Amino acid sequence: MKEQSNTTDVAIAAVQMGGKPTERVAGGGRFLVECRDAQGNLKWTAESPNLVVNVGLKDMNDKYFLGSAYTAAWFIGLYGAAASNNPAAADTAASHPGWVEVTAYAAATRPAATFAAATTADPSVISNSASPAQFSINASTTVGGAFLISNNTKGGTTGVLFSAADFQAPGDRTVASGDVVNVTYQFSLDAL
């Protein structure tokens, strides 16, 4: 009589390296625009997400993390109509080939974006909703979008362009002398 036996041992192990938690932050803004006629009647509204341009992202990082020279002065501008009115990431105050600023309003300078304190939440939100930027239109024109910039010079090409937004459908809107355009800008930072 002959007996045989076979035994087999199997061991499986897995090691996960580098399983560190990661945190990301997302930021984004929106322009909320309303136009009222000379009698105060609502003509139209527009709400559009913005594009924070490359120089705006750099400026935010430099000011917050490097503590470089900072100014809290921000201003809102409007830009005109055309099929090519599309903000691009490479836009700057001096070079934004996709759009042209609208200057058909009574004020000598771009209106200030007067922000209230940011909320302590996730997301943290900052806005000028308590004091929207106001444009008293003094000539008929077409408005296609809005932008946030650090220089108040009407039609100027210096300062830091932070963001711009093209109006969503139905797109460009007309304004006439006597109209008032109010612009609210809201920016949120969200920890993902």
Summary of the structure (lengths in Angstrom):
residues: 192
radius of gyration: 25.3
end to end distance: 70.8
largest distance: 112.7
contacts: 510
relative contact order: 0.28
helix: 7%
strand: 37%
